[in-house]
Amino acid sequence: MSTVRPGLPPGPTSAPPPADRARALVAAARHIVDADGLEALTMRRLADALGLQLPAIYRVFSNKQALLDEMAEAILGEALPDRHGDCWTAEVALLAGQLRRALLAQRDGARIVGGSYTSKRNTLTYAERFVGVMRQAGLDGTAALWATSTVFCYVLGEALEQQGPSAGALDGLDPTTGRTTYPHLFTTPVEQLVNFDDRFTFGLDLLLDGLRGRVHSASGNEGAAG
């Protein structure tokens, strides 16, 4: 154990390790986006927010995309549920729902994750768990990979639309004119287009129905081949 001798000033404080600096920058960047949106995030503003010189930021992240990739990694870390579903369909629903919550918890979260193609720990861990579920269901190889991608992109797309300017999306619709010009569309309750929670559940159920059919077909082919 080190000791400090009386009468001597303490030694210089060492800089935090790179991983700690990166986490602090990501946290500050996410706060800026939460406050003012993704367009407001610049490396200059991030430096100013932390009272740093711009080169200090670039020593950690070489460019803004590298910063966004690490922000996406942080969001995906929050998308990993601690528990597991009772069956493969429950596990898919759990993973999809947790991803949606993580995306919506961060302003412009879907844009941040959708614009990143990083291959870091949280991203790969999420994909590994999802592909494992698909393999558990009975899919393999390309089918397991594409099934994972299909569900992931569905969640991402739904979150992206929900985080867009949806508040006044129906204000410009004239039901009287619409029923004449677009009779199929306007015989439905078009206001339900922005009922994002129920819409998400409905779409996920459709995907699960399709996956069940694909799993059943795959198991039937294996039986026929055997």
C-alpha angles and dihedrals in degrees: 000000000000121000134200114230115229115259095024122107116240117265121259116289110250120232115257114264117267094257091055091047091050092050091050091050092048091049091050092046091051090050091054091050092047090052102042110004135259094292089062093060113099130153089243093054091047091053092048092048091057097037092245135136114251094246089061089062094047091051087065101033117026093206142354093269090059088053092048090050090055091047089053089050090053092050092049089050086062090049094066109097118215094220133055132231121253092241136009095269091050089049092052090049090048094050092045093047094048091049090051092050092049092050094047093045089066118059108244087005093146091053092049094050095037092054094051128086098178123150100209133140101273093043093050093042091054091048091046092054093046094048088047090056091051090050090049088054091055104265120120144181115356092359092059091047095047093044088055091048092048094055093042093051091047091055091044093050094048092049091046092055093044091052091050125089094289099141095091098026094120098039094092095051116107107202093198094054091036095058089056099042099033104025097164094050096044096049085068124073093262091184087073088072088085095044087105100173097054091037091055093050091048093050093046090051089053090052092048091050089053092047091050089053092049092048091049091049092049092050090047092052091050090051092050091048091050 
